[in-house]
């Protein structure tokens, strides 16, 4: 444990941020699962979920929860999946 007052404060702040960051990452993973499930059944609902998912990814990248390149990579991957699903139907 830290001895200096400012170091103790940093430990507390990092703990609070970790909880928030894990919550955001969990929410993104949930939307990814919803998107993949919707993609298998209904392309129209998958399109709506994709819009929400990209918004969540952009927000997480803006808040430095995930890296911006990671968000862009995920968005491109899911856009390609959605495009392929639209073409096949």
Secondary structure, DSSP 4 states (H G I P E B T S, - for coil): ---SHHHHHHHHHHHHHHHHHHHHHHHHHHHHHHHHHHHHH-HHHHHHHHHHHHHHHHHHHHTTSS-HHHHHHHHHHHHHHHHHHHHH-
